[in-house]
Amino acid sequence: GGRLVLLGSFEAHSGPVGCLRASHDGARLLSLSSIHESVAEWDVIKGVKLRNIDFSFQVHHCDYAGTDYAILVVNGNDIRRVPPADLRAILMKREEEALQP
């Protein structure tokens, strides 16, 4: 049989990861917590978390909605769309945090 290789660890969730979904181009990844109340979005190429999205309801499934990286989350019979991450704002925030003493 094949060998299992550890590809990385997800430190965005307080418990185990329940589900992973890759973007259409493989550049991003969604991880759904096992308690299903948060979704983390990752930049696979850079190996960093882009954002953590917390919900006030249990998420049963998550996936990318198309090529613009919008996210769909499913809760029972409801489907909700989360806008794509604003990468410019994320980068500016990281730069500001790096400058803090």
N, C-alpha and C positions, 0 to 999 in steps of 0.2 A: 504494500500500500504506500500511499504518499505520505510525506512528512508534513506535519502541521508547523507553520511558521508564524510567530507573533508579528503582526504588521504594525501594531501600535496600541495605545491605550486611550480610553476616553475619560477625561477627568472633569467633564462638564456635568455629569449626573451624579446624584447622591447614591444611587443604586445601580444595579446592572442595566446594561443597554438591552432593550427589548426588540429593536428593529433597526436596520440600516437601509437607506435608499440612496443610490447614486444618481447624480444629475445626468442629463442626456449625453454630455461630453466627458463624464468621468472626472471633471475638475472639482466638483463639490460633492459633499456627502451629508445626509441627514441622519441623525441618531435620535431615536425615540426612547425615553427613559422607560424602565420596566414599570414604573408607577403611572406612566402615561400622562403626565401633566407638564412635560417640557420637551421641546425639540431643540437640539443643537445643530447648527450648520457649520460645516468644516470646509476649509480650503485644503483640498487633498495635495495639491502641488507644493504649497508652502508648509503644510502640516500644522496649521493653526486653526483655532476655533474662530469663526467669524462672528457668531452671535448665539445667544441662548434665548429661546422664546418660551416664556412661561404662560400657561393657560389656567383659567379658573374652572376648567372642565376637563374630564378625562378624554384624551385623544386615543382613538382606536387604531388610526392609520395615518401615515403622512407620506407625501410624495411630491416631486416637482411637477408643476403645472404645465411647463413648456420650456422653451429655450431661454426665457428671460429670468429664470431661477425663482419665479414665484413659487410659493409652497401651498399645497392643499392639505388641510387637516380634516379628518373625519371624526365626528362625535355622534354616535347613534345614527340618526337619519340626517343630520346636518353636515354639510360640507362648507368649509370656510377657506377663503383665499388669504394668504399672508403675502404682502408685497415683497419684492426682492430686497435683499440687503443693500443698503446704501454704502458701498465700499469706500467712497471718498470720506464720508463721515466717520467710518470705522478707523480708517488710516489716520485721520486728523486727531481722533481721540487717543489713539495709541501713541502718536508723536507727543501730544500734550502730556500724557502720563509718563512718558520716558523722560521728559524735561523736569518733572516734579522732583524736588530734593528728598 
